[in-house]
Amino acid sequence: MNNLEQTLSIIKPDAVERNLDTEIKEIFKKKGFLIKKEKKIQIEKIEAEKFYKVHETKPFYNDLCAYLSSGPIVAMVLEKENAVLDNRELMGATDPKDAVEGTIRKKYGISIDKNSVHGSDSLENAKIEIDFFFKD
């Protein structure tokens, strides 16, 4: 039985600014992800605050929101079997210095904040996050 899943991936402002979006998309494709939808947008801080609402009690919340809205991002719906877990694995640890060799964050991440990519952490959140950016 095939277990096709969709997950949200965001190429964050630091990576878009360095023109890494095409390169990062290629990594996803090579790992078997289909990019079902994508758009390059810039969101307002208020939208970033809604998107990251789950983190609003955490000390890094304001910086996170300011950063996500600081420049263009590429939001994508990725699809494959076990998409959520496989994407988390491919991204690597939140802090690039803790990320495993070969992961996107190890390769491109600048810091724990500017770690180049976001990916949904569960199927439930993937659905919410995909709807956030791709509400039909």
N, C-alpha and C positions, 0 to 999 in steps of 0.2 A: 504494500500500500504506500502510495507516495504522500509525503507529508510536506506539501508545498506551503511555505509561509511567506508572509511579507513583513518587512521591517523598514523603519525609517532610518535613513542615513543623511547626515548633514555634513557637507564639506564646509568647515568653519572659516570665518574671515581671514585668519592668518594664512591658511592654505590657498584660498582664492586670491588673496593679495599677491602671493608668490607664484601665481599661475599654475598651481598644481592640480587643479580640478580634473583636467583631461587625464593626467597621469594616475590620479587616484581612481578615477572611473575605470581605467584599464585594469588596475589591480582587482577591482571587484569583478569585472568580466572574466579575467583569467581564473578567478576562484569560483567561477560557475554561477555568479549572481546575474540575474536579468535586471536591467534597469527599466522598470515598468513605466515610471513617470519621473520627470525631473524638471526643476525650474530654478533659475538663478534669480534671487530676489534680495532686497534689503528690507529687513523688518525694523519696526519702531521698537524702542525700549519697552513700551507698554505691551507689545505683542510678545516680546521675549519674556517678560514677567509672567504672562499667561502660560507660555510654553513651559517655563521652568517652575511653575507653581508648586510642584512636588518638593522643590528644594527651598521654598521661601523662608523656612525657619533656620536654614543653615547660614553660617557666617559668610560663605562665598557667594551667596545668592545675588547681591547687587552687582558684584564684579562680573559674574556670569552673564547676567542680563545686559549689562553695559557692553560687554565684549561681543555677545551674539548679535547685537544690533549695531556694532561699530563699522560694519562694512558688508559688502555683498556675501551671500552664502548660496550654496547649491543644495537644495533639498531634493532627496530622491527616495523613491519607493523601490526597494530591492526585493527580488523574489528568488527563492530556491528552497530546496528541502532544508529544514533546520536553519532558516535564514537568521533568526534572532541570535542563536548561540554562535553560529559560524561567523556572523558579522562581529560579535563581541570579541571573538578569538582573533579575527583578522585585524581589528582596531588595536588591540593590545591594552595594557594597563592605562588608567587615566593619566598617571604621571609618566611621561615618555622615558624618564630614566629607569623606571621599573618595568617598562615594556620589553617583551621578548624580541630578540633579533628577528627581522623579517616582517614585523607588524607595521601597520601604517603609522601609528604614533611614535614608534621607535625611529622610523625612517624620517618622518616629517615634523613631528611634534617639537615645539620650542620649549614649552613649559607645561606645568599641570593645568594652567588656564588655557594657553594657546596650544592645544593638543591636536589641532587639525581636523578632527572628525568627531561626530556624535552618532551614536546608534542606540536604538531602543533597547531597554534592558529586559523586556518581557513581551510576550504576545499581546497581553492586555494593553500595555503602554504603547506598543507598536501601532495598534489600532487607533488609539487616542491621538498619537503623534501624527500618523498619516492623515487622519481627518483634519487635524489642525492646519496642515499645509495644503492638503488636496481635497478639501470639501467640495464635492461636485455640485 
